[in-house]
């Protein structure tokens, strides 16, 4: 455990001191990544993003010199946008769309696909602090889809329509893989079917006048503004990503980091074994913000590395 804790402190850069992430956090990751793309990859990204049916909405009234970055940031949220009512996309799967079912769950057919695929956003890797029996995560999930989509981007035979579709999913899912509660589900005697990444654990503060899902707290920890300009400003002041960890290209390792971080930094005092509500201390909130900021910075660099390699 001491070795694991030291590794995670190194990953997070701390040795010296409901939707996946909020829209703001996704745009922060995208802004970090965009600055690291090579000129040729930016050109390819521009061409592919123009094929998305929402492209013109992303860049309306945006000056020509800012359209490429704006489209990139807005595209990072598209996979959440299609989960909203009225988006034209259909909820599929079971358990409110969060568990895959049927032969279409893993298909990759481009924009002809009108399914929401909510289960692509996470992987419920199980753990239990009290010996409760575990349930293996469903497939497909964020791990399988990142691997599939990055391979498609590198393909010489895939159509531009499918590559565009996979690109916007990757802009979103790489960030999701770095959210600790998108990589785990805690099984306890009080929650024998798992807590669905903190979605069935409630937290509160300020005398508990209002309760929130633990998952929502982590999604929103860095802010909830929807302004791209604010996301770009935040991206410039994030703590620097660890150079040693930034070059890790294996999505399985990204998810392993998130899984371990959840156990050490999310499910820690004052988060008890019950469904809550648990009263969050100022120390817990400050720690969560530091962890989330480090994960966003790392996700941005890794996203850029992935795109630079896949589209080179």
Secondary structure, DSSP 8 states (H G I E B T S, - for coil): -HHHHHHHHHHHT-TT---SS-HHHHHHHHHHHHHHS-HHHHHHHHHHHTTSTTHHHHHTT--GGGHHHHHHHHHTTHHHHTTSTTSS-B--SBTTTTB--STTTT---GGG--B--GGGG----EE-SS--------SS-HHHHHHHHHHHHH-SSS-HHHHHHHHHHHHHHHHHTTSGGGS-EE--SS-TT--TTTTT-EEE-GGGSSEEEHHHHHHTTT-----HHHHHHHHHTS----HHHHT---HHHHHHHHHHHIIIIIS-TT--SSS--EE--HHHHHHHHHHHHHHHHHHHHHHHHHHHHHT-
